[in-house]
Amino acid sequence: MTVIDRIDPQAGQLSRSVTAVSLNEARGYFADAGQRSFLFLETLLKRGNNYRQHLDDGTPPLLKFEHELVMDGRDMPERCNYALLRLIPPATMPVNLQARPVIVVDPRAGHGPGIGGFKFDSEVGVAMHAGHTVYFVTFRPEPEDNQTLFTVMQAEARFVEAVIARHPESRAKPVVIGNCQAGWAMMALNALRPELFGPLMIMGAPVSYWAGSSKLNPMRYAGASLGGSWLASLSADMGADRFDGVHLVENFEKLNPANTWWNKYYKLWSAVDTESERFLEFERWWGGYFRMTGSEIESIVENLFVGNRLARGTMMVNGSAIDLRKITAPIVVFASWGDNITPPPQALNWIIDTWGDERAIAAAGRTIIYVLHESVGHLGIFVGADVARKEHDQLVTSLDVIENLPPGLYEMKLQAKAGMEHLRWEQIEPGDYTVHYEHRTMSDILALNPEGREEEAMFSTISKVSELNANIYKTCLRPWVKLFATRETADALGQFNSLRLQRQLFSDSFALAPLIHEQASLARSNRVLAAEDNPLLQMEKKVASQISDSLDRFRDQRDAWSVAWTRQMFGPTGWGAWFKPDPTDAAIAHERSQRELQTVREVVLSGIAEGGFAEAVCRIVLAGMASIGAFERRSFRLARLLTELPNALRHGASEQTDWVKLLKEQARITALAPVEALNALEHMLPSTASRESALAISAAVMMIEPTLMHPRSEIIEYLIDTLAVDAEHVIVLALRLTQSLEIRPVAARRPRKSAGTRRKAR
């Protein structure tokens, strides 16, 4: 019998209990734990070695794929540290020259580049698997002197121009994927140069920095507790116009102390046999710290973190404001409820502040789609294998649908085909999932935040106080700081940062490193594994869980204090009494959109009955999809087959009719005047035969829905009565069309190979 300690889950304190543990169980557990400890320490030594080697190599991008340099920002008239790479796919992933190119832009948020492509199951790997030529926008550890955000934007615009010029055989514009901070950067560039972009995908990108809640987004309160942007300016000035990215990484780590101080190390120690490689792969990227110029970090903090000017439409470039409404290509926003850095409200509320009304999106001919994941964390959005195989894969294979969807606001939903009943014509959809796009309103986005948006007014007060503090610092203190700051001193002090020290000191230069390697080698040769039901192993897991929970409680209490302090200091009884909050951006956008919609609606109504048979069919299909509440990916593919209609059913529609273009045009009309658009059908379809044909064709298109096993859908029933046609004749004609329409299967995709069988690139 052995007496052991355990932690009482309710009391959270140590209590004594007696548990029967055999001698063999105790011997097995302690042998296992000892071996795990040496293997764990050896992994940390390898992390330090990797860190030192990466520095010696010049900190190249951590990509899993071979690559070649296409353009270098240092060769441009206004130099910057960015560069454009073409990624060379393995032989098992041949390129389809007709497929549009994909450009992946990684965030410059303290770390180096590579998060979007250092695994095969990643954004890069998925795009390559689908046959796209993939380009990667990378950057070097040190910025060029006098580099600004505008300098970088100019370089990135030239990169996109170069990619377009390299692919004359592809008439479609490149797909651009912006990860995290690169998401807002690509949105700003897209607003300035919309002619360069195909679909824009922004992944985990914070655009509405004031959005969130006290539970979802504790980082937004940091601007208040730090006094605004002046500390970032001070840090850059102390670095002689260099801001060390390690400070941003430290802020990320402080968000989740349980993971930073305990969970990731316990996970490695407890499963070191399988976790070591994954840990080292991630830490190789996490441990790279890159710098910015003072101008860059000031622009980011003042315009975005504290000022929220991009979402508000007040971010200035060369004297003009960046207006996100000028983005003409479809925008796909990926957000996750498990992301504490960019929760869904912060990723999506810019839509409300920019457009004010979902009808304004359709009226302007724009398409915005968002995808919500239930649980993946911020970094998992870019590197999670499950996300890559599901969401990223379906986004890439749906590019033609995304670009040709009728304008409007949608949420993309995925459902596994396995187990679905009455799934019809699944061969026209690729992959293991069926995809549909549900119509959404601004109210749907507002409902994502249960705390509402009232508190955002307080952040305009914080922004004003920050601007005051920044002006005081720049006027009174900056000249003195710059007088004494040198680059050499800043670099030397930066080496003493704890994140760098733990990697630099614990490597093969550590005095006990030979002993650790020797014992780790012996452990691998004589590995002892404790049984899963070993009482001591179970107790270890309980203790680990309790430690993690206690750190989570500390985090929650810290964040609650930060929220309470911010509300007290900057609320209506604090600085808010002196710096009055601005009117909400959502209210301004809504008022503007209502004025514009009224003007556009009057124009639409003046020509509501214009058009003929083809326009009428598009209106009926759009009305049917609106009544269903979603636009199916497979419905769109079938709608394109309307070009194959027999001549007897065309009623004047040409074989060259661009149905996709017509759907987009008619979507603007049905969004602004849905009732009037349907009432005008009797003028657009003057004959009974044309009305019956239009209804039958529309019903055949919509019968692809699993719920519509016959053409008697709600909208068809309504129009049969309104247009006074023979219901039975419409049904028979629709069924004949359904049977005769040629359903072409999507081209078979190359089977995905397992990671173990893929040929790794250097």
C-alpha positions in Angstrom: 0.0 0.0 0.0 1.3 3.5 -0.9 0.0 6.8 0.4 -0.2 9.4 -2.4 -1.5 13.0 -2.7 -4.4 14.0 -4.9 -6.1 17.3 -5.7 -9.8 17.5 -4.7 -11.6 18.8 -7.8 -14.2 20.7 -5.7 -12.0 22.2 -3.0 -9.0 22.8 -5.2 -6.7 21.9 -2.3 -4.4 19.0 -1.5 -6.1 16.2 0.6 -4.8 12.9 1.7 -6.2 9.6 0.5 -4.9 6.0 0.4 -5.0 4.3 -3.0 -3.8 0.8 -3.7 -0.8 1.0 -6.0 1.3 -2.1 -6.6 5.0 -2.0 -6.7 5.1 -2.8 -10.4 2.7 0.0 -11.1 4.8 2.5 -9.2 8.0 1.2 -10.8 6.4 1.4 -14.3 5.1 4.9 -13.8 8.3 6.4 -12.4 10.4 4.7 -15.1 8.1 6.1 -17.7 8.1 9.6 -16.2 11.9 9.7 -15.9 12.3 8.7 -19.5 9.7 11.2 -20.6 11.6 13.9 -18.7 14.9 13.3 -20.6 13.1 13.1 -23.9 11.3 16.3 -23.1 14.5 18.1 -22.2 16.1 16.8 -25.4 13.2 18.3 -27.4 13.8 21.6 -25.7 17.5 21.4 -26.6 16.5 20.7 -30.2 14.2 23.8 -30.1 17.2 25.9 -29.1 19.4 24.4 -31.7 16.7 25.0 -34.4 16.4 28.6 -33.2 20.2 29.2 -33.5 20.4 27.5 -36.8 17.5 29.5 -38.2 19.3 32.7 -37.2 22.5 31.5 -38.8 20.6 30.7 -42.0 19.3 34.3 -42.2 15.7 33.3 -41.0 14.3 32.2 -44.4 10.6 31.5 -44.7 9.6 28.3 -43.1 7.8 26.7 -46.1 7.4 23.0 -46.7 7.8 23.5 -50.5 10.7 24.4 -52.7 10.4 28.0 -54.1 12.0 30.5 -56.4 12.3 34.3 -56.1 10.1 36.2 -58.6 10.4 39.8 -57.3 12.3 41.4 -54.5 11.1 44.6 -52.8 14.7 45.7 -52.3 15.0 46.2 -56.1 12.1 48.6 -56.3 12.5 52.4 -56.3 11.0 52.6 -52.8 12.7 49.7 -51.1 11.0 47.3 -48.7 11.8 44.0 -47.1 9.0 42.1 -48.9 9.4 39.6 -51.7 7.3 37.4 -54.0 8.0 33.7 -54.2 6.6 31.0 -56.6 6.2 27.7 -54.8 7.3 24.7 -56.6 4.8 21.8 -56.1 6.0 18.2 -55.6 5.7 15.9 -58.7 2.6 14.4 -57.2 0.8 17.8 -57.5 0.9 18.8 -61.2 -0.2 22.3 -62.1 -3.3 23.1 -64.2 -2.2 26.0 -66.3 -5.8 27.0 -66.9 -6.5 27.4 -63.2 -6.2 30.8 -61.7 -3.1 31.5 -59.6 -3.4 31.8 -55.8 -1.4 34.3 -53.8 -0.9 33.6 -50.0 0.1 36.6 -47.9 1.3 35.8 -44.4 0.9 38.2 -41.4 3.7 40.4 -40.2 2.6 40.4 -36.5 5.9 39.8 -34.8 6.7 36.4 -36.3 8.3 35.5 -39.5 6.5 34.2 -42.7 5.5 30.6 -43.3 2.4 29.9 -41.2 0.3 29.5 -44.3 2.5 26.9 -45.8 4.8 25.0 -43.5 2.6 21.9 -43.6 1.2 19.9 -46.5 -2.3 20.1 -45.0 -2.4 23.9 -45.2 -3.7 26.7 -47.4 -0.8 26.3 -49.7 -1.1 22.5 -49.8 -4.8 22.6 -50.5 -4.4 25.1 -53.4 -1.6 23.0 -54.9 -3.6 19.8 -54.6 -6.4 21.5 -56.7 -3.9 22.3 -59.4 -3.4 26.1 -58.8 0.0 27.8 -59.2 0.7 29.2 -55.7 2.7 32.3 -54.9 3.8 33.4 -51.5 4.4 36.9 -50.2 7.3 36.7 -47.7 9.4 39.3 -45.8 12.8 39.5 -44.2 13.6 40.0 -40.5 14.7 43.6 -40.9 12.8 46.3 -42.6 14.4 48.8 -45.0 15.2 52.3 -43.8 12.2 54.7 -44.2 9.9 51.8 -45.0 6.2 52.6 -44.5 2.9 50.7 -44.8 2.3 52.5 -48.1 5.7 51.4 -49.4 4.7 47.8 -48.6 1.3 48.3 -50.3 2.9 49.5 -53.5 5.2 46.5 -53.5 2.4 44.1 -53.0 0.4 45.7 -55.8 3.4 45.1 -58.1 3.5 41.5 -57.0 -0.1 41.0 -58.0 0.5 42.7 -61.3 3.5 40.4 -61.9 1.4 37.3 -61.1 -1.3 38.4 -63.6 1.4 39.0 -66.3 2.8 35.5 -65.7 -0.5 33.8 -66.4 -1.9 35.1 -69.6 -3.7 31.7 -70.2 -5.9 32.3 -67.2 -8.5 35.0 -67.8 -9.5 34.9 -64.1 -7.8 37.3 -61.7 -5.7 35.7 -58.9 -7.3 34.5 -55.6 -5.6 36.4 -52.7 -5.5 34.8 -49.2 -4.7 37.2 -46.4 -3.9 35.6 -43.1 -4.5 37.5 -39.8 -2.9 41.0 -40.1 -2.3 40.4 -43.8 -6.1 40.2 -44.2 -6.7 43.9 -43.4 -3.7 44.8 -45.5 -5.1 43.0 -48.5 -8.5 44.6 -48.0 -6.9 48.1 -47.9 -4.9 47.3 -51.1 -8.0 45.8 -52.8 -10.0 49.0 -52.0 -7.2 51.0 -53.7 -6.6 48.7 -56.6 -9.8 46.6 -57.1 -8.9 45.8 -60.8 -6.1 43.5 -59.6 -8.1 41.1 -57.5 -10.1 38.0 -57.9 -11.9 36.6 -54.8 -10.3 37.8 -51.6 -10.1 35.4 -48.6 -9.3 36.9 -45.2 -8.6 34.3 -42.6 -8.8 35.2 -38.9 -8.3 38.9 -39.9 -9.0 41.6 -37.3 -10.7 44.4 -39.2 -13.2 45.8 -36.6 -10.8 46.3 -33.7 -13.3 47.9 -31.4 -15.8 45.0 -31.8 -16.1 42.1 -29.5 -17.2 41.7 -25.9 -15.8 41.4 -22.4 -15.7 37.6 -22.8 -14.8 37.2 -26.4 -12.1 39.8 -27.0 -10.0 40.8 -24.0 -7.2 42.1 -26.2 -9.3 45.1 -27.3 -9.0 46.6 -23.8 -5.1 46.7 -24.0 -5.2 50.0 -25.7 -6.8 51.5 -22.6 -4.5 49.9 -20.1 -1.4 50.9 -22.0 -2.5 54.5 -22.5 -2.9 54.2 -26.3 -0.3 54.1 -29.0 2.5 56.1 -27.4 4.2 53.0 -25.9 4.6 51.5 -29.3 6.2 54.7 -30.5 8.5 54.7 -27.5 9.6 51.1 -28.1 10.4 51.9 -31.8 12.3 55.0 -30.9 14.4 53.1 -28.3 15.2 50.7 -31.0 16.5 53.5 -33.3 13.5 53.3 -35.6 13.0 49.6 -35.1 10.1 47.9 -33.3 10.9 44.4 -32.1 8.2 41.9 -33.0 8.9 39.9 -29.8 6.7 42.4 -28.0 3.7 41.4 -30.1 4.4 37.8 -29.5 4.6 38.4 -25.8 1.1 40.0 -26.0 -0.2 36.9 -27.7 1.2 34.6 -25.1 -0.3 36.7 -22.3 -3.7 36.1 -23.7 -3.6 32.4 -22.6 -1.2 31.9 -19.7 -2.4 28.3 -19.1 -1.1 27.4 -22.6 2.0 29.5 -22.4 3.2 28.4 -19.0 1.8 24.9 -18.7 -0.4 23.2 -21.3 1.9 23.2 -24.3 4.8 21.9 -22.1 2.7 19.3 -20.3 1.3 18.1 -23.6 4.8 17.6 -24.9 6.0 15.9 -21.7 3.0 13.6 -21.4 3.1 12.4 -25.0 6.7 13.2 -25.9 7.0 10.1 -28.2 4.4 11.5 -30.6 4.4 15.2 -29.8 8.0 16.1 -30.2 8.1 16.5 -34.0 4.8 18.6 -34.0 6.1 20.8 -31.1 9.5 21.4 -32.9 7.8 22.2 -36.2 5.5 24.8 -34.7 8.2 26.3 -32.3 10.5 26.8 -35.3 7.9 29.4 -36.6 6.8 30.7 -33.2 10.3 31.5 -32.2 11.1 33.7 -35.1 10.9 37.5 -34.2 10.9 40.0 -37.0 11.1 43.8 -36.8 9.2 46.8 -38.2 10.0 50.4 -38.7 8.7 53.0 -36.3 6.4 54.4 -39.0 4.9 50.9 -39.7 4.0 50.1 -36.1 2.7 53.6 -35.4 0.4 53.4 -38.5 -0.8 49.9 -37.4 -1.5 50.9 -33.8 -3.0 54.4 -34.5 -5.1 53.4 -37.5 -6.1 49.9 -36.5 -5.5 48.7 -32.9 -6.6 51.9 -31.2 -8.1 54.0 -34.0 -10.2 51.4 -35.8 -10.0 53.7 -38.9 -10.0 51.0 -41.6 -13.5 49.7 -40.6 -14.7 53.3 -40.0 -13.5 54.4 -43.5 -11.2 57.1 -42.1 -7.8 55.5 -42.7 -5.8 57.8 -45.0 -3.3 56.9 -47.7 -1.7 59.8 -49.7 -4.5 62.2 -48.6 -7.5 60.0 -49.5 -9.5 57.7 -47.3 -9.6 53.9 -47.9 -13.2 53.0 -48.7 -13.9 49.2 -48.3 -17.0 49.6 -50.5 -14.7 50.0 -53.5 -13.8 46.3 -53.3 -15.6 44.8 -56.2 -14.4 41.1 -56.0 -16.1 38.7 -53.7 -14.8 38.7 -50.1 -14.7 35.5 -48.0 -14.2 36.0 -44.3 -13.2 33.0 -42.1 -13.6 33.3 -38.4 -13.9 31.0 -35.4 -15.5 31.0 -32.0 -12.3 29.4 -30.6 -10.3 32.4 -31.7 -9.6 34.8 -28.8 -7.4 37.1 -30.9 -10.0 37.6 -33.7 -13.4 36.5 -32.5 -16.3 36.6 -35.1 -17.6 40.1 -34.2 -14.1 41.6 -34.8 -13.8 39.7 -38.1 -17.3 40.6 -39.3 -18.6 43.9 -37.9 -16.8 45.9 -40.6 -19.6 44.7 -42.9 -22.2 46.5 -40.8 -20.0 49.7 -40.5 -19.2 49.7 -44.2 -22.6 48.9 -45.7 -25.2 49.5 -43.1 -27.8 47.3 -44.9 -27.5 44.0 -46.6 -29.6 45.3 -49.5 -26.9 47.9 -50.1 -24.4 45.1 -50.7 -26.6 43.6 -53.4 -27.5 46.9 -54.9 -23.8 47.7 -55.4 -23.3 44.3 -57.0 -21.0 43.1 -54.2 -20.7 39.6 -52.7 -19.6 38.9 -49.1 -19.5 35.4 -47.7 -18.5 34.4 -44.2 -17.6 31.1 -42.7 -17.8 30.4 -38.9 -15.9 27.5 -37.3 -17.1 26.3 -34.0 -13.9 25.8 -32.0 -10.5 26.1 -33.8 -8.1 28.6 -32.3 -6.5 31.5 -34.1 -3.4 29.6 -35.4 -5.4 26.5 -36.2 -7.2 28.6 -38.9 -4.0 28.6 -40.9 -2.3 25.4 -39.9 -5.0 23.1 -38.6 -5.0 19.9 -40.7 -8.8 19.4 -40.2 -9.5 22.9 -41.2 -7.3 22.5 -44.3 -9.0 19.3 -45.3 -12.5 20.7 -44.8 -13.0 24.5 -45.0 -10.0 25.5 -47.0 -10.5 22.6 -49.4 -14.1 23.5 -50.0 -13.3 27.2 -50.4 -10.7 26.4 -53.1 -13.0 24.0 -55.0 -15.9 26.5 -54.8 -14.1 29.4 -56.3 -16.1 29.4 -59.5 -19.3 29.4 -57.5 -18.1 32.1 -55.1 -17.2 34.5 -57.9 -20.5 34.0 -59.7 -22.9 34.0 -56.8 -25.6 36.7 -57.1 -24.6 39.7 -55.1 -25.5 39.8 -51.5 -24.5 38.7 -48.0 -24.1 34.9 -47.3 -22.9 32.5 -44.7 -21.2 29.4 -46.2 -22.3 26.2 -44.6 -20.8 22.7 -45.0 -22.4 19.4 -44.4 -20.8 16.0 -44.8 -22.4 13.9 -47.5 -22.0 10.8 -45.5 -25.3 9.9 -43.9 -27.3 12.5 -45.8 -30.7 11.2 -46.9 -32.2 12.0 -50.3 -29.0 13.6 -51.5 -29.6 14.1 -55.2 -27.1 14.5 -57.9 -24.2 14.5 -55.5 -21.8 13.7 -58.3 -21.9 17.4 -59.4 -20.3 18.5 -56.1 -16.6 17.7 -55.4 -15.2 16.3 -52.2 -16.9 14.9 -49.1 -19.1 17.9 -48.3 -22.1 19.5 -49.8 -22.0 23.3 -49.6 -24.7 25.9 -49.6 -24.7 29.7 -49.1 -27.4 30.9 -46.7 -28.7 34.5 -47.1 -27.8 36.7 -44.2 -28.8 40.1 -42.9 -27.0 42.7 -40.7 -29.2 41.4 -37.8 -27.6 38.0 -38.2 -24.2 39.5 -37.7 -25.3 41.6 -34.8 -26.8 38.5 -33.1 -23.3 37.0 -33.0 -22.4 39.3 -30.1 -24.8 38.8 -27.1 -23.4 41.9 -25.4 -24.2 44.2 -28.3 -22.2 47.1 -29.6 -23.0 49.8 -27.1 -19.6 49.6 -25.5 -17.8 50.4 -28.7 -18.6 54.1 -28.2 -16.2 54.0 -25.2 -13.4 53.0 -27.5 -13.7 56.2 -29.5 -13.0 58.0 -26.2 -9.9 55.7 -25.7 -8.8 56.6 -29.2 -9.0 60.4 -28.5 -7.1 60.0 -25.2 -4.5 57.9 -27.1 -4.1 60.6 -29.7 -3.5 63.2 -26.9 -0.9 61.0 -25.2 0.8 60.3 -28.5 1.1 64.0 -29.3 2.5 64.8 -25.9 5.1 62.0 -26.3 6.1 63.0 -29.8 6.4 66.7 -28.9 8.1 66.5 -25.5 9.9 63.1 -25.1 10.7 61.7 -28.6 13.6 64.1 -29.4 15.3 63.1 -26.1 14.8 59.4 -26.7 16.1 59.5 -30.2 19.1 61.5 -29.1 20.4 58.6 -27.0 19.0 55.5 -28.8 21.3 53.4 -31.0 20.6 50.3 -33.0 23.5 48.4 -31.4 22.2 49.0 -27.9 18.6 48.0 -28.8 19.8 44.8 -30.5 21.9 43.9 -27.4 19.0 44.5 -25.0 16.6 42.5 -27.2 18.8 39.4 -26.8 17.8 39.5 -23.1 14.1 39.1 -23.8 12.8 36.0 -22.0 11.4 34.5 -25.2 14.8 34.7 -26.9 16.8 33.6 -23.8 14.9 30.4 -23.2 15.9 29.3 -26.7 19.4 30.7 -26.8 20.5 29.3 -23.5 18.9 25.9 -23.6 20.5 24.4 -26.6 23.6 22.2 -27.2 25.6 25.1 -25.6 24.0 24.2 -22.3 26.5 22.5 -19.9 24.4 19.5 -19.3 23.3 19.0 -22.9 25.6 15.9 -23.4 24.1 14.2 -20.4 20.6 14.9 -21.5 21.3 13.5 -25.0 22.9 10.4 -23.5 19.9 9.7 -21.2 17.4 10.4 -23.9 19.1 7.9 -26.2 19.0 5.3 -23.4 15.3 6.1 -22.9 14.5 5.5 -26.6 16.4 2.2 -26.5 14.7 0.9 -23.4 11.4 2.7 -23.5 9.0 1.8 -20.7 5.3 2.9 -21.0 3.0 3.1 -18.0 -0.3 1.4 -18.5 -3.2 3.8 -19.2 -5.1 2.7 -16.1 -2.0 3.2 -13.8 -3.4 5.1 -10.8 -0.3 7.3 -10.7 -0.7 8.2 -14.4 -4.4 9.0 -13.7 -3.4 11.2 -10.8 -0.8 13.0 -13.0 -3.6 14.0 -15.4 -5.8 15.2 -12.7 -3.1 17.4 -11.2 -2.2 18.8 -14.7 -5.9 19.6 -15.3 -6.1 21.4 -12.0 -3.0 23.5 -12.7 -4.5 24.4 -16.1 -7.8 25.4 -14.5 -6.1 27.5 -11.9 -4.2 29.4 -14.6 -7.5 29.9 -16.5 -9.1 31.4 -13.4 -6.2 33.7 -13.0 -6.6 34.8 -16.7 -10.4 35.3 -16.2 -9.8 37.4 -13.1 -7.1 39.5 -14.7 -9.3 40.1 -17.8 -12.3 41.0 -15.7 -10.2 43.5 -13.8 -9.0 45.0 -17.0 -12.5 45.4 -18.3 -13.8 47.0 -15.1 -10.8 49.4 -15.0 -11.3 50.4 -18.6 -15.0 51.1 -18.1 -14.4 53.1 -15.0 -11.6 55.2 -16.5 -13.0 55.8 -20.0 -16.7 55.5 -19.4 -19.2 58.4 -19.0 -18.0 59.1 -15.4 -14.3 59.0 -16.4 -12.5 60.4 -19.5 -15.8 59.9 -21.4 -17.1 63.0 -19.7 -14.3 65.1 -21.3 -13.8 63.2 -24.6 -17.4 62.6 -25.8 -17.8 59.4 -27.8 -18.4 59.7 -31.5 -21.7 58.6 -33.2 -21.6 54.9 -33.9 -20.2 53.9 -37.3 -23.1 51.4 -37.8 -25.6 54.3 -37.4 -23.7 56.5 -39.9 -23.4 53.6 -42.4 -27.1 52.7 -42.0 -28.2 56.3 -42.6 -26.0 56.6 -45.6 -27.1 53.3 -47.1 -30.8 54.2 -46.7 -30.3 57.4 -48.7 -28.4 55.6 -51.4 -30.9 52.7 -51.5 -33.8 55.1 -51.9 -32.1 56.7 -54.9 -31.2 53.3 -56.5 -34.7 51.9 -55.8 -36.3 54.8 -57.7 -34.1 54.0 -60.7 -34.9 50.3 -60.4 -38.6 50.9 -60.2 -38.5 53.1 -63.3 -37.3 50.1 -65.4 -38.8 47.2 -63.3 -40.6 45.6 -66.3 -37.6 45.8 -68.7 -36.3 42.5 -70.0 -37.7 39.4 -71.5 -37.7 35.6 -71.0 -34.2 35.2 -69.8 -34.5 38.0 -67.2 -37.8 36.6 -66.0 -36.3 33.1 -65.4 -33.5 34.6 -63.4 -36.0 36.5 -61.2 -38.0 33.4 -60.6 -34.9 31.4 -59.7 -33.6 34.1 -57.3 -37.0 34.4 -55.7 -37.1 30.6 -55.2 -33.7 30.6 -53.6 -34.7 33.5 -51.4 -37.7 31.6 -50.2 -35.5 28.5 -49.5 -33.1 30.8 -47.7 -29.9 29.5 -49.4 -28.1 29.2 -52.7 -26.7 25.8 -53.3 -23.4 25.2 -54.9 -24.9 22.3 -56.9 -27.8 24.6 -57.8 -25.4 27.0 -59.3 -23.7 24.3 -61.4 -27.1 23.2 -62.7 -28.2 26.8 -63.4 -25.2 27.1 -65.7 -26.7 24.3 -67.8 -29.5 26.6 -68.7 -27.4 27.3 -71.8 -28.3 23.9 -73.0 -32.1 24.5 -73.2 -33.8 23.2 -76.3 -34.8 25.9 -78.8 -38.5 25.4 -78.2 -38.1 26.6 -74.6 -35.9 29.6 -75.2 -38.6 32.1 -76.2 -36.1 34.5 -77.7 -33.2 33.8 -75.3 -30.0 33.3 -77.2 -27.7 30.3 -76.9 -25.0 32.8 -76.0 -27.1 34.2 -73.1 -24.8 34.9 -70.1 -27.0 33.5 -67.4 -24.5 34.2 -64.6 -24.3 37.9 -65.6 -28.1 38.0 -65.8 -28.4 36.5 -62.3 -26.1 39.2 -60.9 -28.1 42.0 -62.6 -31.5 40.6 -61.6 -30.3 40.1 -58.0 -29.9 43.8 -57.6 -33.5 44.3 -58.7 -35.0 41.6 -56.6 -33.0 42.8 -53.5 -34.4 46.3 -53.8 -37.9 45.6 -55.1 -38.7 41.9 -54.5 -42.5 42.3 -54.8 -42.5 44.7 -57.7 -40.0 42.4 -59.5 -42.4 39.5 -59.4 -45.4 41.5 -60.2 -43.7 42.7 -63.4 -43.3 39.1 -64.7 -46.7 39.2 -66.4 -45.4 42.1 -68.6 -42.0 40.3 -69.2 -43.8 37.0 -70.1 -46.7 38.1 -72.4 -47.7 34.6 -73.6 -49.0 31.6 -71.7 -46.3 29.4 -73.3 -43.5 31.7 -72.2 -44.9 31.8 -68.7 -45.2 28.0 -68.4 -41.7 27.5 -69.9 -40.2 30.0 -67.5 -41.8 28.4 -64.5 -40.9 24.9 -65.6 -37.2 25.8 -66.2 -37.0 27.6 -62.8 -38.7 24.6 -61.1 -36.2 22.2 -62.7 -33.3 24.3 -61.5 -34.7 24.4 -57.9 -35.6 20.7 -57.8 -32.0 20.0 -57.1 -32.8 20.7 -53.5 -33.3 17.6 -51.3 -36.5 19.0 -49.9 -37.9 19.7 -53.3 -38.7 16.3 -54.7 -41.3 17.8 -57.0 -41.6 21.2 -58.6 -44.5 22.4 -56.4 -42.3 24.6 -54.4 -43.7 27.7 -52.5 -42.6 30.2 -55.1 -43.7 28.1 -58.1 -47.1 27.6 -56.5 -47.5 31.4 -55.9 -46.5 32.2 -59.5 -48.7 29.6 -61.0 -51.6 31.4 -59.5 -50.3 34.9 -60.2 -49.6 34.2 -63.8 -52.7 32.1 -64.3 -51.1 29.1 -66.1 -51.9 25.4 -66.2 -50.2 23.8 -63.1 -50.2 20.3 -64.4 -48.6 21.3 -67.6 -45.8 23.2 -65.7 -45.2 20.1 -63.5 -45.0 17.7 -66.5 -42.7 20.0 -68.3 -40.4 20.6 -65.3 -40.1 16.8 -64.7 -39.2 16.2 -68.4 -36.5 18.9 -68.1 -35.1 17.5 -65.0 -34.8 14.1 -66.6 -33.3 15.5 -69.8 -30.8 18.0 -68.4 -27.3 16.6 -68.7 -25.8 16.5 -65.2 -22.1 16.5 -65.8 -20.0 15.2 -62.9 -17.3 17.4 -61.6 -13.9 16.2 -62.9 -12.5 13.6 -60.6 -9.9 15.0 -58.2 -6.6 13.4 -57.6 -6.7 11.2 -54.5 -5.1 12.9 -51.5 -2.1 11.0 -50.3 -1.3 10.6 -46.6 1.4 12.7 -45.1 3.6 9.6 -44.8 3.5 8.8 -48.5 4.0 12.3 -49.9 7.3 13.2 -51.2 8.7 16.0 -49.1 10.2 19.1 -50.8 13.4 20.5 -49.6 
